[in-house]
Amino acid sequence: MKMSMSVGMRLEQRMKLAPRMIQSMEVLQLPLLALQEKIEAELNSNPVLEQVEPTVEDGADTISQNESEPSENFDERELVVQDDSNNAEDFQRLDNIGYDEDGYNDYMGRANYQIRRGSGDPDKKLEAIANTAALERSLNDLLIEQWRLIEADDLIKEAGDQIINYIDEKGYLTVRLEQLHNKDKHKFTTEHLYKALELIHRLEPSGVGARDVQECFLIQMSQFAEDMSFEIRMVSDHWEELLENRLPQIAKKMKCTLDQLNAAITHMSKLDTSPGLLVGRSNNYPITADVIVEPNEDNTGYIVQLADARIPALRVNDFYSVMSKNRKIDTKTREFLQQNIRSAQWLMDAIEQRKSTLLKVASAVVKHQVEFFDKGRLFLKPLPMAVVADEVGVHIATVSRAVAAKYIQCSAGVLPLRGFFSGGMESDDGRQQSWDAVREKMKLVIDAEDKSKPLNDDDIRLKLEEMGAGKIARRTVAKYRKLMNIPTARFRKKY
C-alpha cells in the first residue's frame, strides 16, 4: 500500500468564541460581590485602568471663605486687660467660652479642623492584615485545648487525643471505639478509650463526643441546669417509640399523662442535635441584591433599577492612552499599553452590557409577575426563560446567565431572581399558577389542619382542589411535601 502526502484547501464554517465574548459572558454571570472583586483585581493588575472618583459638591467638604480667614468678631478678638477700664466685655467673653445657647458645649468641638494627610502611600501589607478576618477556632482545636486541662493518666490522655481526631464537625464520634484500639501502634486499651470518652462527654459544647442522637440528648440533659430526670427516662427507655410518635404507648408504660409527655418534648426542644456546629467557621455568605423593585409614587406600577451603586466607574488613563499612540515610544512599550487598553475597554464594555441585559431581564420578569409583587406568592405564575428571552431579544442561555446567583429586592424581601422562572399548571378558573404557588397553598392547608387529626396526602389533594388549584396527583402532593420537609400525617399528629 502506497502512502503519500498532499496539500489541499477546504472552506468550512466554525463557531469560535472570541476572548471578548467569553469575558462578556463571564461578567454577565457574576453576582454583584464577585463583580466587585473582579474589578478590584483588574485595577490592581492593569496599569491603564483607573477608577473615576465621585465628584464632591462645592462647599461640601471644604471650609468656606469666611471660616478660613481670621474673623474679627466679638469672640475672637485679642484679650487685652487694661488698667484704665473695668474690662467688662473681656470678662464676658471668658464666661462665654465653652457655652452655647443650649447651656453648655465643648468649645473645641465647635471648631473646624482640616485633617492633614500624609504624603506617603499606605502600606498595602498592613492594610491587608488589618482587613483580614481572624480565623475562628475549629471544634477540634477547642476540644484539644480543653482536653489538655483534664487530669487523667497518660494512657487515658493518649486515648482521648485519638478519639478527638475522629469527632466530626457536628460533634459526633464517627467510628466505634474498638476500631481505635491498635495494640501494635498504641499502648492504651479499650478500657482506656471508654474512660477517655466519658471525660470527653464533659467538654464543651455539651453533647460532643456522642455516637448517636439519643446519646447526644442524654449527655445534654445530664448537664442541663434544670431537672430533666423524667426526660432522661423517656429517652433512655422509649427512644424508638418516641421517634415513631407513639405517645399513648409511652404514656401507658411510664404511667403518666399525655400532657406530661408533651411538656417533656417541649422541654427537650432546647437541646441541640448538632452541638459541634456551634463552634467553628460559619459558611453563611452575604447576599447582596442586584435588582431593586419599588412601587411608583402613585402605586400604578413598579420601578425596576439596578443596585449598582457599589460598582465603581472606570476609565482609561488619558496619559497612557496618548502615550500608546506616540510613535516616539518604543514598539514594545506601545504594544504593552495597547494590550492593556484593549483589556480595560473590554471589561468596561462587558460591565455596561451586563447592566443593560440584567435590567431588561428584570423588567420583563416584573412585567410578567406583577400579581406576585401586588398580592404575594400565591399569585406567582409559570414563566419559562424562553418567553423572557424572546421578549428581550437574546438567547435563552443569556437569560440563564443573567439570573444566575442574582437576587431581587422587593416588598417580599430579598429573593433569588431565578425563582421567578418555573413551570406550572392551569387552575380551575383558567388562571396560570406556578408550582411554587401550589406549594404555598399546600403549606396553608397543612398549617390550618387539626393537629389531632392531621390530613393525609389524599386529603391535602382534595383541599387543594377546593382552593381551585386544579387536578393534582397524590404522588405530586407527596413529592412537594418531602421537598418542603413536612413529615407525614402520623408524625404531625399532636396528642
C-alpha positions as CSV (number, residue, x, y, z in Angstrom):
1,M,0.0,0.0,0.0
2,K,1.5,3.3,-1.1
3,M,1.4,6.3,1.3
4,S,1.6,9.9,0.0
5,M,1.1,13.4,1.3
6,S,-0.9,16.1,-0.5
7,V,-1.9,19.7,0.1
8,G,-5.5,20.9,-0.3
9,M,-7.9,23.7,0.7
10,R,-11.3,23.4,2.3
11,L,-13.9,26.0,3.0
12,E,-16.0,25.5,6.2
13,Q,-17.7,27.5,8.9
14,R,-16.8,27.0,12.6
15,M,-18.2,28.7,15.7
16,K,-15.4,30.1,17.8
17,L,-15.8,32.4,20.8
18,A,-13.6,35.4,20.9
19,P,-11.9,36.4,24.1
20,R,-14.1,39.5,24.3
21,M,-17.3,37.4,24.1
22,I,-16.0,35.0,26.7
23,Q,-15.3,37.8,29.1
24,S,-18.7,39.4,28.5
25,M,-20.4,36.1,29.4
26,E,-18.3,35.7,32.5
27,V,-19.1,39.2,33.7
28,L,-22.8,38.7,33.0
29,Q,-22.9,35.6,35.1
30,L,-21.1,37.2,38.1
31,P,-23.1,38.4,41.1
32,L,-22.6,41.9,42.5
33,L,-19.9,41.0,45.1
34,A,-18.0,38.8,42.7
35,L,-18.0,41.6,40.1
36,Q,-16.6,44.0,42.7
37,E,-13.7,41.6,43.4
38,K,-13.0,41.2,39.7
39,I,-12.9,44.9,39.2
40,E,-10.6,45.3,42.1
41,A,-8.3,42.7,40.7
42,E,-8.3,44.3,37.3
43,L,-7.5,47.7,38.9
44,N,-4.5,46.2,40.6
45,S,-3.2,44.4,37.6
46,N,-4.0,46.8,34.7
47,P,-1.9,50.0,34.9
48,V,-4.0,51.9,32.4
49,L,-7.3,51.3,34.1
50,E,-8.3,53.7,36.8
51,Q,-11.4,54.4,39.0
52,V,-13.3,57.6,38.5
53,E,-13.5,59.3,41.8
54,P,-17.0,60.6,42.7
55,T,-17.4,64.4,42.3
56,V,-17.9,66.4,45.5
57,E,-20.4,69.3,45.6
58,D,-18.9,72.7,46.0
59,G,-18.5,73.6,49.6
60,A,-19.5,70.1,50.9
61,D,-16.1,69.1,52.4
62,T,-14.3,72.4,52.3
63,I,-14.1,75.3,54.7
64,S,-15.9,78.4,53.5
65,Q,-14.0,81.5,52.7
66,N,-15.4,83.2,55.8
67,E,-14.3,80.3,58.0
68,S,-10.8,80.1,56.6
69,E,-10.0,83.8,57.1
70,P,-9.4,85.3,60.5
71,S,-12.5,86.8,61.9
72,E,-12.8,90.0,63.9
73,N,-16.0,89.1,65.7
74,F,-16.6,89.5,69.4
75,D,-15.4,86.1,70.5
76,E,-12.1,86.0,68.6
77,R,-10.7,89.4,69.4
78,E,-7.4,89.5,71.3
79,L,-7.9,89.6,75.1
80,V,-6.2,92.8,76.5
81,V,-6.6,93.7,80.1
82,Q,-6.2,97.4,80.7
83,D,-5.9,99.3,83.9
84,D,-8.0,102.2,82.8
85,S,-11.2,100.3,82.3
86,N,-13.3,97.7,84.0
87,N,-12.9,95.3,81.0
88,A,-16.5,94.0,81.4
89,E,-16.6,92.9,77.8
90,D,-13.4,90.8,78.1
91,F,-14.6,89.0,81.2
92,Q,-17.9,88.3,79.5
93,R,-16.0,86.6,76.7
94,L,-14.3,84.4,79.2
95,D,-17.6,83.4,80.6
96,N,-19.0,82.6,77.2
97,I,-16.1,80.2,76.3
98,G,-17.5,76.6,76.3
99,Y,-21.1,77.6,76.5
100,D,-23.8,77.9,73.8
101,E,-27.4,78.8,73.7
102,D,-28.3,75.3,75.0
103,G,-26.4,75.9,78.2
104,Y,-23.0,74.3,77.6
105,N,-20.9,72.7,74.9
106,D,-17.4,71.9,74.3
107,Y,-15.8,74.9,72.6
108,M,-13.2,72.8,70.9
109,G,-15.9,70.6,69.5
110,R,-17.3,73.6,67.6
111,A,-14.0,74.4,65.9
112,N,-13.3,73.5,62.4
113,Y,-10.4,71.3,61.6
114,Q,-8.7,70.3,58.4
115,I,-7.1,66.9,58.5
116,R,-3.6,66.8,57.2
117,R,-3.0,63.6,55.2
118,G,0.4,62.0,54.9
119,S,2.1,62.3,51.6
120,G,3.4,58.7,51.7
121,D,1.4,55.8,50.2
122,P,-0.3,53.4,52.7
123,D,1.4,50.1,53.4
124,K,-0.6,47.5,51.3
125,K,0.6,44.6,53.6
126,L,-0.6,46.4,56.7
127,E,-3.9,47.2,55.0
128,A,-4.3,43.5,54.0
129,I,-3.6,42.3,57.5
130,A,-6.0,44.8,59.0
131,N,-8.8,43.8,56.7
132,T,-8.3,40.1,57.1
133,A,-10.8,38.4,59.4
134,A,-9.3,36.5,62.3
135,L,-9.6,32.7,61.9
136,E,-12.1,31.1,64.2
137,R,-11.1,28.1,66.2
138,S,-12.4,24.8,64.9
139,L,-14.2,22.2,67.0
140,N,-11.1,20.1,67.0
141,D,-8.9,22.9,68.3
142,L,-11.4,23.7,71.1
143,L,-11.6,20.1,72.2
144,I,-7.8,19.7,72.3
145,E,-7.4,22.9,74.3
146,Q,-9.9,21.7,76.9
147,W,-8.5,18.1,76.9
148,R,-5.1,19.4,77.9
149,L,-6.6,20.7,81.1
150,I,-8.1,17.3,82.0
151,E,-6.3,15.5,84.8
152,A,-6.0,11.8,83.9
153,D,-3.5,9.0,83.4
154,D,-1.1,9.3,80.4
155,L,-2.8,6.3,78.6
156,I,-6.2,7.9,79.0
157,K,-4.9,11.2,77.8
158,E,-3.4,9.5,74.7
159,A,-6.7,7.6,74.1
160,G,-8.6,10.9,74.3
161,D,-6.3,12.5,71.7
162,Q,-7.1,9.7,69.4
163,I,-10.9,10.0,70.0
164,I,-11.0,13.7,69.4
165,N,-9.4,13.2,66.0
166,Y,-12.4,11.2,64.9
167,I,-15.1,13.7,66.1
168,D,-16.8,15.3,63.0
169,E,-17.9,18.9,62.6
170,K,-21.3,18.1,64.1
171,G,-19.7,16.8,67.3
172,Y,-20.4,13.1,66.8
173,L,-17.8,10.3,67.1
174,T,-17.8,8.7,63.7
175,V,-16.1,5.3,64.5
176,R,-16.5,2.6,67.0
177,L,-14.1,2.7,69.9
178,E,-12.9,-0.8,69.2
179,Q,-11.6,0.4,65.8
180,L,-9.4,2.9,67.5
181,H,-7.6,0.2,69.6
182,N,-4.4,-1.0,67.9
183,K,-2.0,-2.7,70.3
184,D,0.8,-2.5,67.8
185,K,0.7,1.3,67.5
186,H,-0.7,2.4,70.9
187,K,-0.3,1.2,74.4
188,F,-3.8,2.1,75.6
189,T,-6.5,-0.5,75.8
190,T,-10.2,-0.4,75.0
191,E,-10.9,0.3,78.7
192,H,-8.8,3.4,78.4
193,L,-10.8,4.5,75.4
194,Y,-14.1,4.2,77.2
195,K,-12.8,6.1,80.2
196,A,-11.5,8.8,77.9
197,L,-14.8,9.1,76.1
198,E,-16.6,9.6,79.5
199,L,-14.3,12.5,80.2
200,I,-14.8,13.9,76.7
201,H,-18.5,14.0,77.2
202,R,-17.9,16.6,79.9
203,L,-16.3,19.0,77.5
204,E,-18.0,22.0,75.8
205,P,-20.1,22.2,73.8
206,S,-22.5,19.9,75.7
207,G,-23.3,16.7,73.9
208,V,-19.9,16.5,72.0
209,G,-18.5,13.0,71.5
210,A,-21.9,11.3,71.3
211,R,-22.2,8.3,69.0
212,D,-25.9,8.9,68.0
213,V,-28.7,11.4,68.7
214,Q,-30.0,9.5,71.6
215,E,-26.7,9.6,73.4
216,C,-26.3,13.3,72.5
217,F,-29.6,14.1,74.1
218,L,-28.7,12.1,77.3
219,I,-25.4,13.9,77.7
220,Q,-27.0,17.3,77.3
221,M,-29.9,16.5,79.7
222,S,-27.5,15.2,82.3
223,Q,-25.7,18.5,82.3
224,F,-28.8,20.7,82.0
225,A,-29.3,23.3,84.7
226,E,-32.9,22.2,85.3
227,D,-34.1,18.8,86.4
228,M,-34.7,16.5,83.4
229,S,-34.9,13.2,85.1
230,F,-38.3,12.5,83.5
231,E,-37.0,13.3,80.0
232,I,-33.9,11.2,80.6
233,R,-36.0,8.2,81.5
234,M,-38.2,8.7,78.5
235,V,-35.3,9.0,76.0
236,S,-33.4,6.0,77.6
237,D,-36.3,3.6,77.8
238,H,-38.6,4.6,75.0
239,W,-36.5,6.2,72.3
240,E,-37.8,4.1,69.3
241,E,-41.4,4.7,70.3
242,L,-40.6,8.4,70.7
243,L,-39.3,8.5,67.1
244,E,-42.4,6.8,65.9
245,N,-44.6,9.4,67.7
246,R,-46.3,6.6,69.7
247,L,-47.1,8.8,72.7
248,P,-50.1,6.9,74.0
249,Q,-48.0,3.7,74.3
250,I,-45.2,5.6,76.1
251,A,-47.7,7.2,78.5
252,K,-49.2,3.8,79.3
253,K,-45.7,2.3,80.0
254,M,-44.4,5.3,82.0
255,K,-47.8,5.6,83.8
256,C,-48.1,9.3,83.1
257,T,-50.4,11.6,81.1
258,L,-50.1,12.8,77.5
259,D,-49.8,16.4,78.9
260,Q,-46.7,15.4,80.8
261,L,-45.2,13.8,77.7
262,N,-45.9,16.9,75.5
263,A,-44.4,19.2,78.2
264,A,-41.3,17.0,78.3
265,I,-41.0,17.1,74.5
266,T,-41.3,20.9,74.6
267,H,-38.6,21.0,77.3
268,M,-36.4,18.8,75.1
269,S,-36.7,21.3,72.2
270,K,-34.0,23.3,73.9
271,L,-31.4,20.6,73.1
272,D,-29.2,20.7,70.1
273,T,-28.9,17.7,67.7
274,S,-25.6,19.0,66.3
275,P,-23.7,20.7,69.1
276,G,-20.4,20.8,67.1
277,L,-21.9,23.3,64.6
278,L,-22.0,25.9,67.4
279,V,-18.2,26.1,67.1
280,G,-16.1,27.0,64.1
281,R,-16.3,29.0,60.9
282,S,-19.8,29.8,59.6
283,N,-20.5,29.4,55.9
284,N,-23.3,31.9,55.8
285,Y,-22.1,34.1,52.9
286,P,-23.5,37.6,52.4
287,I,-26.3,38.1,49.9
288,T,-26.5,41.5,48.1
289,A,-29.4,42.4,45.9
290,D,-28.6,43.1,42.2
291,V,-32.0,44.5,41.3
292,I,-34.3,46.7,43.4
293,V,-38.1,46.8,42.7
294,E,-40.1,49.6,44.2
295,P,-43.7,50.8,43.6
296,N,-44.4,54.0,41.8
297,E,-45.4,57.1,43.7
298,D,-49.0,56.6,42.5
299,N,-48.8,52.8,43.1
300,T,-49.8,52.1,39.5
301,G,-46.7,50.1,38.7
302,Y,-43.2,49.4,39.7
303,I,-39.8,50.9,39.2
304,V,-37.0,48.5,38.3
305,Q,-33.5,49.7,38.9
306,L,-30.1,48.1,39.4
307,A,-28.3,48.2,42.7
308,D,-25.0,49.2,41.0
309,A,-24.0,52.0,43.4
310,R,-21.1,49.8,44.6
311,I,-19.8,49.2,41.1
312,P,-17.1,51.9,40.6
313,A,-17.0,54.0,37.4
314,L,-13.9,53.1,35.3
315,R,-11.9,54.8,32.6
316,V,-8.7,54.5,30.7
317,N,-5.9,56.8,31.9
318,D,-5.6,59.7,29.4
319,F,-1.8,59.9,29.8
320,Y,-1.3,56.2,28.9
321,S,-3.9,56.5,26.1
322,V,-1.9,59.3,24.4
323,M,1.4,57.5,25.1
324,S,0.2,54.4,23.3
325,K,-0.2,56.4,20.1
326,N,3.1,58.2,20.3
327,R,5.5,56.9,17.6
328,K,8.5,58.1,19.6
329,I,7.8,55.5,22.2
330,D,9.5,52.1,21.6
331,T,7.3,49.4,20.0
332,K,7.4,47.0,22.9
333,T,6.0,49.7,25.3
334,R,3.3,50.8,22.9
335,E,2.2,47.2,22.4
336,F,2.1,46.6,26.1
337,L,-0.1,49.8,26.6
338,Q,-2.4,48.9,23.7
339,Q,-3.0,45.4,25.0
340,N,-3.9,46.7,28.4
341,I,-6.1,49.4,26.9
342,R,-8.0,46.7,25.0
343,S,-8.4,44.6,28.1
344,A,-9.7,47.6,30.1
345,Q,-12.1,48.6,27.3
346,W,-13.4,45.0,27.0
347,L,-14.1,45.0,30.8
348,M,-15.9,48.3,30.7
349,D,-18.0,47.2,27.7
350,A,-18.8,43.9,29.4
351,I,-19.9,45.7,32.6
352,E,-22.2,48.1,30.6
353,Q,-23.6,45.1,28.7
354,R,-24.3,43.3,32.0
355,K,-26.2,46.3,33.3
356,S,-28.3,46.6,30.2
357,T,-29.1,42.9,29.9
358,L,-29.8,42.4,33.6
359,L,-32.1,45.5,33.6
360,K,-34.0,44.2,30.6
361,V,-34.5,40.7,32.0
362,A,-35.5,42.0,35.4
363,S,-38.0,44.4,33.8
364,A,-39.5,41.6,31.8
365,V,-39.8,39.4,35.0
366,V,-41.6,42.2,36.9
367,K,-43.9,42.7,33.9
368,H,-45.0,39.1,33.8
369,Q,-45.1,38.6,37.6
370,V,-46.8,41.9,38.5
371,E,-49.5,40.0,40.5
372,F,-46.8,38.4,42.7
373,F,-45.5,41.9,43.6
374,D,-49.1,43.1,44.3
375,K,-50.5,40.1,46.2
376,G,-47.8,37.6,47.2
377,R,-46.5,34.1,46.5
378,L,-49.9,32.6,45.9
379,F,-50.1,34.6,42.6
380,L,-46.8,33.5,41.2
381,K,-47.2,32.5,37.5
382,P,-45.3,30.0,35.5
383,L,-42.7,31.8,33.4
384,P,-40.3,29.9,31.0
385,M,-37.0,31.5,30.3
386,A,-37.8,31.3,26.6
387,V,-40.6,33.8,26.9
388,V,-38.3,36.4,28.5
389,A,-35.5,35.6,26.0
390,D,-37.8,36.3,23.1
391,E,-39.1,39.5,24.7
392,V,-35.6,40.8,25.5
393,G,-34.2,39.6,22.1
394,V,-31.4,37.4,23.5
395,H,-30.6,33.7,23.6
396,I,-32.1,31.6,26.4
397,A,-28.6,30.8,27.6
398,T,-28.0,34.6,28.1
399,V,-31.1,34.8,30.3
400,S,-29.9,31.9,32.3
401,R,-26.5,33.5,32.9
402,A,-28.2,36.9,33.7
403,V,-30.3,35.4,36.5
404,A,-27.6,33.1,37.9
405,A,-26.8,33.9,41.5
406,K,-28.7,37.2,41.2
407,Y,-31.1,38.5,43.8
408,I,-34.0,40.9,43.6
409,Q,-35.1,43.1,46.5
410,C,-38.8,43.9,46.8
411,S,-41.5,44.2,49.4
412,A,-41.5,40.4,49.9
413,G,-37.8,40.5,50.8
414,V,-34.6,39.6,49.0
415,L,-35.4,36.7,46.7
416,P,-33.4,34.8,44.1
417,L,-34.2,36.1,40.6
418,R,-34.1,32.5,39.2
419,G,-37.0,31.6,41.5
420,F,-39.4,33.6,39.3
421,F,-38.8,31.1,36.4
422,S,-40.8,27.9,36.9
423,G,-43.3,25.6,35.3
424,G,-46.9,25.4,36.4
425,M,-50.4,24.3,35.6
426,E,-53.8,25.8,34.9
427,S,-56.2,26.2,37.8
428,D,-60.0,25.5,37.7
429,D,-60.7,29.2,36.8
430,G,-58.3,29.1,33.9
431,R,-55.6,31.1,35.6
432,Q,-52.0,30.0,35.3
433,Q,-50.2,29.2,38.6
434,S,-46.7,28.1,39.2
435,W,-45.7,25.1,41.2
436,D,-44.3,27.4,43.9
437,A,-47.8,28.9,44.3
438,V,-49.2,25.3,44.6
439,R,-46.6,24.6,47.3
440,E,-47.6,27.8,49.1
441,K,-51.2,26.7,49.1
442,M,-50.2,23.3,50.4
443,K,-48.4,24.9,53.3
444,L,-51.5,27.0,54.1
445,V,-53.6,23.8,54.1
446,I,-51.2,21.9,56.4
447,D,-50.9,24.9,58.8
448,A,-54.6,25.1,59.1
449,E,-55.3,21.4,59.7
450,D,-56.4,20.0,63.0
451,K,-53.2,18.6,64.5
452,S,-55.1,16.0,66.5
453,K,-56.4,14.6,63.1
454,P,-53.8,15.6,60.5
455,L,-54.6,15.3,56.8
456,N,-53.0,12.6,54.7
457,D,-51.8,13.2,51.2
458,D,-55.2,12.4,49.7
459,D,-57.0,14.8,52.0
460,I,-54.4,17.5,51.1
461,R,-55.1,16.9,47.4
462,L,-58.8,17.3,47.9
463,K,-58.3,20.5,49.9
464,L,-56.1,21.9,47.1
465,E,-58.8,21.2,44.6
466,E,-61.3,23.0,46.8
467,M,-59.0,26.0,46.7
468,G,-59.1,26.0,42.9
469,A,-55.6,24.6,42.4
470,G,-56.8,22.1,39.8
471,K,-56.3,18.4,39.5
472,I,-53.1,17.3,41.3
473,A,-51.9,13.7,41.7
474,R,-51.4,12.3,45.1
475,R,-47.7,11.5,44.3
476,T,-47.2,15.1,43.4
477,V,-48.5,16.1,46.8
478,A,-46.2,13.6,48.5
479,K,-43.2,14.9,46.4
480,Y,-43.8,18.5,47.3
481,R,-44.4,17.6,51.0
482,K,-41.0,16.0,51.1
483,L,-39.3,18.9,49.3
484,M,-40.8,21.2,52.0
485,N,-39.5,18.9,54.8
486,I,-43.1,18.3,56.1
487,P,-43.5,14.9,57.7
488,T,-46.3,12.5,57.1
489,A,-49.7,12.7,58.9
490,R,-48.6,10.2,61.6
491,F,-45.6,12.3,62.7
492,R,-47.6,15.6,62.5
493,K,-50.2,14.3,64.9
494,K,-50.5,16.0,68.3
495,Y,-52.0,14.1,71.2
